[in-house]
Amino acid sequence: MFSLQYVKACSSIVTGGKDIGFANYGPAWKLHRKLFVTALRLFLKDTPLVEQIVGEESERLLKYIAGQNGKPFNPSKILAVCVANVICSVTFGKRFNSSHPDFDRLLELIHRAFNEFEINNEAKLWDFFPFAKYLPLKCYSEFSAIYDEIFAIIRKQLKKGEEAFDPNQPTRDLIGGLIKARNEAQVENTEEKVALLSDDYMINTIADMFSAGYETTSMTLNWAVLYFTNFPDIQSKIQQELDDVVGRDKLPTLEDRPNLSLLQAATMEVQRLANIADSAIPHYTMKDTTLCGYRVPKNTVVFPDLESVHLDPTLYENPGDFNPYRYLDNDGKLSPSPGNWLPFSAGRRSCAGKSLAKVELFLFLSAVLQKYTFVSEEGKKPPKIEGKVGFTKSPLPYMVCAVKRKANV
């Protein structure tokens, strides 16, 4: 997960600057991340609550699709709104109505930060030059303006959460969990924990939750619809699997997930080929080491190239092909994730929100494919599988039709 402060910190390490940010806090940053990951994991342990939140948004998504009456539509916006509402519910304990001005503005700002090609690529270029921080560069000023406004919106919601917090009630959202952790740290008189749970840190954490948890998951769903439209045979077999395991009378649940191997495998293949994050965020070496015969000194900044792994023909047979079966064993069961499948990066610093993302992807896709089939516009070829790169890779705008599936005979 990332925030502007984290990006600036990475830039400082690359350029030899002295700015202070999360990436070079050392033990303090590790503790802060541990607190955040612990809070998120505790929330995800409440499986019924998580399913309820995602299930409600799945039903809203189905209602929206039904309202299209089989006519062409661009699924990008509705997918983004549904995923964002999940993040809102997890973070604030409530969903925002899509007409809420703060909600719309927050989504707009995050989308700009991730998808404005020129700003992102200019920033990536200048981050490698030490003198860049002294230049009045448009990319840095625009990023700062975007995140200042994001932080202001979140600060407003955090204040509301603090005012409504009741220590005698169980916590039902991330803000409540962080406030409770801060109160406990104050009672324990643990200065380091209290400092790391200050309003500014909590706002950064919540911004990270939105930045990574909203954009990447909604974009993956967007890619999935595009791939399923282009590969109707795979889509049909997933739907047959859903019929066999779940039927049509109830929405799929997480209990069904182990028996829906093809759907899980197809989702994994979408993630591999789409390469939402073609490289991991910058890391740096903790000690002198070697890699493939090359000496890598301590404090060297490393950019893991995830896309090169996902498209490596020595690791994947015909890597450019969409083939979910590469993740299934001879009995059609899902094999353990291979070590070269890295959409969430790898190691102890992998994406903290991957568990939530996997739940969302499964529940949204299973609900939609159970009820509808995605097809191209009448008389037209399927939309091209093409993307554009900002901070993440998004598909070019496309139109599809969602046709209600016929009842089982």
C-alpha positions as semicolon CSV with decimal commas, in nm:
position;residue;x (nm);y (nm);z (nm)
1;M;0,000;0,000;0,000
2;F;0,124;0,350;-0,065
3;S;0,060;0,713;0,011
4;L;0,220;1,033;-0,109
5;Q;0,429;1,038;0,206
6;Y;0,552;0,689;0,125
7;V;0,626;0,783;-0,235
8;K;0,822;1,085;-0,116
9;A;1,013;0,866;0,126
10;C;1,106;0,622;-0,150
11;S;1,213;0,916;-0,362
12;S;1,434;1,041;-0,080
13;I;1,607;0,706;-0,052
14;V;1,664;0,686;-0,426
15;T;1,790;1,041;-0,452
16;G;1,989;1,053;-0,130
17;G;1,755;1,319;0,011
18;K;1,692;1,379;0,379
19;D;1,312;1,393;0,379
20;I;1,156;1,177;0,651
21;G;0,890;0,928;0,544
22;F;0,755;0,585;0,625
23;A;1,012;0,396;0,416
24;N;1,308;0,502;0,629
25;Y;1,152;0,497;0,974
26;G;1,303;0,152;1,030
27;P;1,162;-0,018;1,344
28;A;0,897;0,251;1,390
29;W;0,750;0,191;1,046
30;K;0,754;-0,184;1,103
31;L;0,555;-0,136;1,424
32;H;0,307;0,094;1,250
33;R;0,254;-0,153;0,967
34;K;0,215;-0,437;1,219
35;L;-0,056;-0,242;1,403
36;F;-0,239;-0,174;1,077
37;V;-0,212;-0,534;0,950
38;T;-0,325;-0,668;1,288
39;A;-0,630;-0,439;1,287
40;L;-0,721;-0,546;0,935
41;R;-0,676;-0,916;1,008
42;L;-0,892;-0,892;1,319
43;F;-1,165;-0,734;1,109
44;L;-1,139;-1,003;0,839
45;K;-1,178;-1,275;1,102
46;D;-1,540;-1,165;1,135
47;T;-1,636;-1,361;0,823
48;P;-2,014;-1,306;0,852
49;L;-1,962;-0,927;0,870
50;V;-1,725;-0,924;0,572
51;E;-1,964;-1,139;0,369
52;Q;-2,254;-0,915;0,465
53;I;-2,070;-0,601;0,350
54;V;-1,955;-0,745;0,018
55;G;-2,284;-0,930;-0,031
56;E;-2,485;-0,607;0,000
57;E;-2,267;-0,441;-0,262
58;S;-2,294;-0,748;-0,486
59;E;-2,672;-0,717;-0,475
60;R;-2,647;-0,347;-0,566
61;L;-2,419;-0,440;-0,855
62;L;-2,669;-0,700;-0,976
63;K;-2,950;-0,444;-0,951
64;Y;-2,750;-0,195;-1,158
65;I;-2,674;-0,458;-1,424
66;A;-3,042;-0,557;-1,437
67;G;-3,125;-0,192;-1,502
68;Q;-2,913;-0,194;-1,818
69;N;-3,164;-0,437;-1,976
70;G;-2,896;-0,610;-2,181
71;K;-2,786;-0,286;-2,348
72;P;-2,417;-0,189;-2,385
73;F;-2,256;-0,022;-2,082
74;N;-1,912;0,054;-1,946
75;P;-1,874;-0,144;-1,619
76;S;-1,584;0,063;-1,487
77;K;-1,776;0,319;-1,279
78;I;-2,021;0,083;-1,110
79;L;-1,742;-0,163;-1,021
80;A;-1,539;0,123;-0,873
81;V;-1,834;0,247;-0,666
82;C;-1,915;-0,100;-0,529
83;V;-1,555;-0,170;-0,428
84;A;-1,519;0,178;-0,278
85;N;-1,829;0,121;-0,069
86;V;-1,676;-0,198;0,068
87;I;-1,366;-0,001;0,168
88;C;-1,589;0,270;0,321
89;S;-1,778;0,010;0,524
90;V;-1,457;-0,158;0,639
91;T;-1,293;0,175;0,724
92;F;-1,578;0,397;0,845
93;G;-1,846;0,144;0,930
94;K;-2,084;0,286;0,670
95;R;-2,119;0,313;0,296
96;F;-2,143;0,650;0,127
97;N;-2,432;0,722;-0,103
98;S;-2,289;0,772;-0,451
99;S;-2,434;1,124;-0,449
100;H;-2,231;1,215;-0,139
101;P;-1,996;1,496;-0,254
102;D;-1,704;1,378;-0,039
103;F;-1,744;1,024;-0,171
104;D;-1,743;1,128;-0,536
105;R;-1,451;1,363;-0,483
106;L;-1,247;1,099;-0,298
107;L;-1,291;0,849;-0,581
108;E;-1,208;1,112;-0,840
109;L;-0,887;1,210;-0,659
110;I;-0,767;0,852;-0,610
111;H;-0,844;0,772;-0,973
112;R;-0,638;1,072;-1,082
113;A;-0,346;0,976;-0,861
114;F;-0,336;0,626;-1,007
115;N;-0,431;0,678;-1,369
116;E;-0,300;1,011;-1,496
117;F;-0,032;0,877;-1,726
118;E;0,176;1,192;-1,769
119;I;0,194;1,281;-1,398
120;N;0,287;0,927;-1,291
121;N;0,551;0,874;-1,555
122;E;0,707;1,216;-1,505
123;A;0,728;1,149;-1,130
124;K;0,884;0,806;-1,188
125;L;1,149;0,963;-1,411
126;W;1,244;1,254;-1,185
127;D;1,255;1,039;-0,871
128;F;1,591;0,903;-0,986
129;F;1,765;1,242;-0,991
130;P;1,876;1,397;-0,658
131;F;1,831;1,756;-0,775
132;A;1,466;1,695;-0,873
133;K;1,334;1,781;-0,528
134;Y;1,459;2,139;-0,573
135;L;1,276;2,187;-0,903
136;P;0,922;2,329;-0,929
137;L;0,797;2,020;-1,109
138;K;0,431;2,002;-1,202
139;C;0,407;1,631;-1,120
140;Y;0,512;1,682;-0,757
141;S;0,291;1,985;-0,702
142;E;-0,010;1,805;-0,854
143;F;0,048;1,494;-0,643
144;S;0,077;1,712;-0,332
145;A;-0,246;1,894;-0,414
146;I;-0,429;1,566;-0,476
147;Y;-0,321;1,408;-0,150
148;D;-0,371;1,721;0,056
149;E;-0,735;1,710;-0,047
150;I;-0,761;1,333;0,011
151;F;-0,619;1,379;0,361
152;A;-0,865;1,662;0,433
153;I;-1,164;1,442;0,342
154;I;-1,034;1,154;0,554
155;R;-0,953;1,385;0,846
156;K;-1,317;1,494;0,848
157;Q;-1,435;1,133;0,865
158;L;-1,179;1,046;1,132
159;K;-1,308;1,331;1,348
160;K;-1,662;1,200;1,313
161;G;-1,540;0,853;1,408
162;E;-1,366;0,986;1,717
163;E;-1,679;1,173;1,824
164;A;-1,897;0,863;1,781
165;F;-1,652;0,614;1,936
166;D;-1,789;0,419;2,231
167;P;-1,525;0,214;2,417
168;N;-1,799;-0,005;2,563
169;Q;-1,917;-0,125;2,222
170;P;-1,739;-0,378;1,998
171;T;-1,544;-0,219;1,714
172;R;-1,707;-0,266;1,375
173;D;-1,467;-0,078;1,149
174;L;-1,100;0,004;1,096
175;I;-1,123;0,355;1,242
176;G;-1,280;0,217;1,560
177;G;-1,005;-0,045;1,583
178;L;-0,729;0,214;1,545
179;I;-0,890;0,450;1,799
180;K;-0,927;0,161;2,045
181;A;-0,560;0,065;1,993
182;R;-0,454;0,425;2,057
183;N;-0,662;0,448;2,376
184;E;-0,509;0,123;2,502
185;A;-0,159;0,250;2,420
186;Q;-0,232;0,568;2,616
187;V;-0,344;0,365;2,918
188;E;-0,029;0,151;2,889
189;N;0,172;0,472;2,850
190;T;0,345;0,324;2,546
191;E;0,478;0,643;2,389
192;E;0,596;0,483;2,065
193;K;0,260;0,322;1,994
194;V;0,074;0,641;2,086
195;A;0,293;0,841;1,847
196;L;0,234;0,592;1,568
197;L;-0,143;0,616;1,623
198;S;-0,159;0,994;1,603
199;D;-0,419;1,147;1,373
200;D;-0,164;1,207;1,096
201;Y;-0,050;0,845;1,096
202;M;-0,405;0,716;1,107
203;I;-0,501;0,939;0,816
204;N;-0,206;0,804;0,618
205;T;-0,313;0,449;0,700
206;I;-0,671;0,512;0,589
207;A;-0,547;0,681;0,270
208;D;-0,335;0,372;0,202
209;M;-0,641;0,155;0,255
210;F;-0,832;0,350;-0,008
211;S;-0,543;0,399;-0,248
212;A;-0,446;0,034;-0,271
213;G;-0,766;-0,140;-0,161
214;Y;-1,004;0,047;-0,388
215;E;-0,825;0,114;-0,715
216;T;-0,646;-0,217;-0,762
217;T;-0,946;-0,436;-0,676
218;S;-1,193;-0,242;-0,891
219;M;-0,940;-0,244;-1,177
220;T;-0,895;-0,622;-1,146
221;L;-1,273;-0,669;-1,169
222;N;-1,273;-0,444;-1,474
223;W;-1,005;-0,658;-1,640
224;A;-1,193;-0,977;-1,543
225;V;-1,510;-0,864;-1,724
226;L;-1,299;-0,781;-2,029
227;Y;-1,126;-1,122;-2,030
228;F;-1,446;-1,319;-1,972
229;T;-1,611;-1,135;-2,261
230;N;-1,320;-1,232;-2,485
231;F;-1,315;-1,594;-2,367
232;P;-1,680;-1,705;-2,362
233;D;-1,590;-2,074;-2,336
234;I;-1,409;-2,014;-2,006
235;Q;-1,696;-1,795;-1,885
236;S;-1,947;-2,069;-1,970
237;K;-1,750;-2,337;-1,785
238;I;-1,725;-2,114;-1,477
239;Q;-2,102;-2,069;-1,488
240;Q;-2,153;-2,445;-1,514
241;E;-1,929;-2,488;-1,212
242;L;-2,140;-2,232;-1,023
243;D;-2,458;-2,417;-1,119
244;D;-2,315;-2,750;-1,002
245;V;-2,179;-2,621;-0,670
246;V;-2,415;-2,339;-0,570
247;G;-2,720;-2,354;-0,795
248;R;-2,925;-2,045;-0,882
249;D;-3,139;-2,001;-0,569
250;K;-2,880;-1,836;-0,344
251;L;-2,575;-1,618;-0,389
252;P;-2,237;-1,789;-0,356
253;T;-2,065;-1,761;-0,017
254;L;-1,710;-1,805;0,106
255;E;-1,803;-2,160;0,209
256;D;-1,844;-2,237;-0,161
257;R;-1,501;-2,101;-0,256
258;P;-1,301;-2,426;-0,210
259;N;-1,533;-2,600;-0,457
260;L;-1,520;-2,326;-0,722
261;S;-1,169;-2,401;-0,846
262;L;-1,209;-2,282;-1,205
263;L;-1,344;-1,943;-1,097
264;Q;-1,048;-1,898;-0,862
265;A;-0,803;-2,012;-1,130
266;A;-0,955;-1,776;-1,388
267;T;-0,927;-1,486;-1,142
268;M;-0,561;-1,572;-1,082
269;E;-0,498;-1,578;-1,457
270;V;-0,662;-1,237;-1,498
271;Q;-0,432;-1,101;-1,229
272;R;-0,126;-1,254;-1,392
273;L;-0,198;-1,125;-1,742
274;A;-0,342;-0,787;-1,648
275;N;-0,043;-0,701;-1,427
276;I;-0,226;-0,422;-1,247
277;A;0,101;-0,340;-1,071
278;D;0,371;-0,429;-1,322
279;S;0,641;-0,364;-1,062
280;A;0,631;-0,368;-0,684
281;I;0,672;-0,045;-0,491
282;P;1,038;0,029;-0,407
283;H;1,209;-0,177;-0,139
284;Y;1,563;-0,147;-0,016
285;T;1,813;-0,407;0,098
286;M;1,869;-0,447;0,471
287;K;2,223;-0,583;0,429
288;D;2,488;-0,657;0,165
289;T;2,380;-0,947;-0,052
290;T;2,413;-1,100;-0,399
291;L;2,154;-1,176;-0,663
292;C;2,226;-1,382;-0,976
293;G;2,596;-1,321;-0,928
294;Y;2,560;-0,944;-0,886
295;R;2,665;-0,768;-0,565
296;V;2,379;-0,569;-0,411
297;P;2,502;-0,340;-0,129
298;K;2,302;-0,255;0,180
299;N;2,043;0,026;0,131
300;T;2,020;-0,034;-0,245
301;V;1,674;0,052;-0,376
302;V;1,517;-0,247;-0,552
303;F;1,218;-0,241;-0,789
304;P;1,092;-0,601;-0,832
305;D;0,971;-0,637;-1,192
306;L;0,659;-0,848;-1,140
307;E;0,542;-0,836;-1,502
308;S;0,868;-0,989;-1,629
309;V;0,805;-1,285;-1,398
310;H;0,441;-1,325;-1,503
311;L;0,531;-1,324;-1,872
312;D;0,849;-1,532;-1,850
313;P;0,824;-1,832;-2,090
314;T;1,060;-2,032;-1,868
315;L;0,810;-2,002;-1,584
316;Y;0,478;-2,013;-1,772
317;E;0,411;-2,216;-2,085
318;N;0,278;-1,980;-2,354
319;P;0,267;-1,692;-2,105
320;G;0,062;-1,465;-2,333
321;D;-0,230;-1,711;-2,342
322;F;-0,529;-1,683;-2,109
323;N;-0,524;-2,031;-1,958
324;P;-0,677;-2,076;-1,610
325;Y;-0,614;-2,451;-1,627
326;R;-0,245;-2,394;-1,557
327;Y;-0,344;-2,355;-1,189
328;L;-0,551;-2,674;-1,168
329;D;-0,432;-3,029;-1,098
330;N;-0,537;-3,341;-1,286
331;D;-0,852;-3,365;-1,074
332;G;-0,956;-3,008;-1,155
333;K;-0,872;-2,885;-0,805
334;L;-0,689;-2,559;-0,742
335;S;-0,318;-2,615;-0,690
336;P;-0,124;-2,413;-0,430
337;S;-0,030;-2,069;-0,565
338;P;0,301;-2,103;-0,751
339;G;0,595;-1,903;-0,622
340;N;0,609;-1,714;-0,952
341;W;0,251;-1,580;-0,917
342;L;0,305;-1,235;-0,765
343;P;0,010;-0,995;-0,814
344;F;0,033;-0,905;-0,443
345;S;0,415;-0,905;-0,447
346;A;0,583;-1,152;-0,209
347;G;0,744;-1,197;0,129
348;R;0,671;-1,026;0,458
349;R;0,618;-0,693;0,282
350;S;0,351;-0,821;0,044
351;C;0,021;-0,636;0,012
352;A;-0,141;-0,610;0,356
353;G;-0,490;-0,606;0,201
354;K;-0,459;-0,915;-0,017
355;S;-0,698;-1,122;0,199
356;L;-0,974;-0,863;0,164
357;A;-0,904;-0,827;-0,209
358;K;-0,937;-1,203;-0,263
359;V;-1,269;-1,208;-0,078
360;E;-1,404;-0,918;-0,284
361;L;-1,292;-1,063;-0,617
362;F;-1,448;-1,400;-0,541
363;L;-1,782;-1,272;-0,409
364;F;-1,835;-1,006;-0,677
365;L;-1,739;-1,228;-0,972
366;S;-1,927;-1,535;-0,850
367;A;-2,246;-1,332;-0,789
368;V;-2,239;-1,166;-1,132
369;L;-2,145;-1,476;-1,335
370;Q;-2,412;-1,679;-1,157
371;K;-2,680;-1,444;-1,296
372;Y;-2,537;-1,288;-1,614
373;T;-2,321;-1,358;-1,917
374;F;-2,096;-1,085;-2,053
375;V;-2,103;-1,053;-2,431
376;S;-1,981;-0,802;-2,687
377;E;-2,211;-0,545;-2,844
378;E;-2,439;-0,689;-3,111
379;G;-2,264;-0,707;-3,446
380;K;-1,926;-0,614;-3,300
381;K;-1,614;-0,804;-3,205
382;P;-1,524;-0,835;-2,835
383;P;-1,347;-0,526;-2,700
384;K;-0,971;-0,542;-2,740
385;I;-0,762;-0,647;-2,444
386;E;-0,555;-0,332;-2,421
387;G;-0,442;-0,123;-2,128
388;K;-0,278;0,202;-2,033
389;V;-0,021;0,250;-1,759
390;G;-0,039;0,507;-1,482
391;F;0,057;0,409;-1,129
392;T;-0,144;0,097;-1,213
393;K;-0,242;-0,057;-1,546
394;S;-0,607;-0,008;-1,640
395;P;-0,797;-0,139;-1,944
396;L;-0,888;0,109;-2,213
397;P;-1,257;0,212;-2,186
398;Y;-1,484;-0,054;-2,335
399;M;-1,850;-0,146;-2,367
400;V;-2,013;-0,483;-2,297
401;C;-2,361;-0,626;-2,262
402;A;-2,474;-0,835;-1,964
403;V;-2,732;-1,093;-2,071
404;K;-2,945;-1,255;-1,803
405;R;-2,886;-1,628;-1,796
406;K;-3,175;-1,855;-1,887
407;A;-3,323;-2,064;-1,611
408;N;-3,201;-2,422;-1,576
409;V;-3,416;-2,661;-1,767
